[in-house]
């Protein structure tokens, strides 16, 4: 457990993979469902819980970092980050990060990012090949948060937009591929295209029990073709995406 103080707000950060698992339903309802209401975008609660238990060296290992209030905000769920370590591609995905409206502009998103980076580095025994994230294109409005504001937050955290036609794979058997999004990567260094493709295989494969079916899907083939045309992928910082 990490105890942190920031801008006169008293809180701690806990990882539900390691403790306080009973908080997951409330985190899902009060933070994740509120901030990610688009159909087919949010993982099912049961899938997140399953990933918290995964430790087989093949499937992604889930974490849910939660900023929980102390003192005058005792017990308040201030924000969370859901992220996964992908052992086969030695990469990580920051699937969701959000801060409750009344606790924004206090640096909590940076606290959550740092928690994510430290946790995956510890698991990997060193740097991961890349830390990815996703965001809506600037013309997609979910009715909750201006997509440009989302992009500003992620850019401010150090993420850059990867110039490929990204489609999120189905998150379960009853979900569909989700377009209207960008794949982002943290940091300014270019990423080998082969590493990005390896992650995309790992991400899609984990949703399909690694049965290979995603490889023939048109959305995946488009991304693979685009990556094959470049040796490295340079992330774009300039807004808007």
FENLINTA-V992664 format. One record per backbone hydrogen bond with DSSP energy under -1.0 kcal/mol. CO is the residue of the C=O (numbers start at 1). NH is the residue of the N-H. E is the energy in kcal/mol with one decimal. If there is no record, write none. Layout:
CO NH E
CO NH E
//
This chain:
2 13 -2.3
4 11 -1.4
6 9 -1.5
9 6 -1.8
10 70 -2.8
11 4 -1.6
12 68 -2.7
13 2 -1.6
14 66 -3.0
15 18 -2.1
15 19 -1.6
20 23 -2.0
21 24 -1.8
23 27 -2.4
24 28 -2.7
25 29 -2.4
26 30 -3.0
27 31 -1.7
27 32 -1.9
28 33 -3.0
31 35 -2.0
32 36 -2.0
38 41 -1.8
44 48 -2.0
45 49 -2.4
46 50 -2.1
47 51 -2.2
48 52 -1.5
51 62 -2.4
61 85 -2.2
63 83 -2.0
64 16 -2.9
65 81 -2.3
66 14 -2.3
67 78 -2.1
67 79 -1.1
68 12 -2.2
69 75 -2.5
70 73 -2.0
71 74 -1.7
73 76 -2.6
76 69 -3.1
76 78 -1.1
78 100 -3.0
79 67 -2.7
80 98 -2.3
81 65 -2.7
82 95 -1.2
82 96 -1.8
83 63 -2.3
84 93 -2.1
85 61 -2.6
86 91 -1.5
90 129 -3.2
91 86 -3.5
92 132 -3.0
93 84 -2.0
93 95 -1.3
96 82 -2.8
98 80 -2.3
100 103 -2.4
101 104 -1.3
107 111 -1.5
108 112 -2.3
109 113 -2.2
110 114 -2.4
111 115 -2.2
112 116 -2.2
113 117 -2.7
114 118 -2.4
115 119 -2.2
116 120 -2.3
117 121 -2.0
118 122 -2.0
119 123 -2.0
120 124 -2.5
121 125 -1.2
121 126 -1.8
130 92 -2.1
131 186 -2.5
132 94 -3.4
133 184 -3.3
135 182 -2.8
137 140 -2.1
146 150 -2.1
147 151 -2.2
148 152 -2.2
149 153 -2.2
150 154 -2.4
151 155 -2.9
152 156 -2.5
153 157 -1.3
154 159 -2.5
155 158 -1.5
158 187 -2.7
160 185 -2.4
161 236 -2.8
162 164 -2.3
164 166 -1.9
168 178 -2.3
172 175 -1.4
178 168 -2.6
180 137 -2.5
182 135 -1.7
183 162 -2.7
184 133 -1.7
185 160 -2.6
191 233 -3.2
192 196 -1.7
193 197 -2.6
194 198 -2.2
195 199 -2.0
196 200 -2.4
197 201 -2.4
198 202 -2.2
199 203 -3.2
200 204 -2.6
201 205 -2.8
202 206 -2.0
205 210 -3.4
208 211 -1.3
212 215 -1.2
213 216 -1.1
214 217 -1.3
217 221 -2.2
218 222 -2.2
219 223 -1.3
220 224 -2.4
221 225 -2.5
222 226 -2.1
223 227 -2.2
224 228 -1.9
227 230 -1.5
231 193 -2.5
233 191 -2.3
236 161 -2.5
//
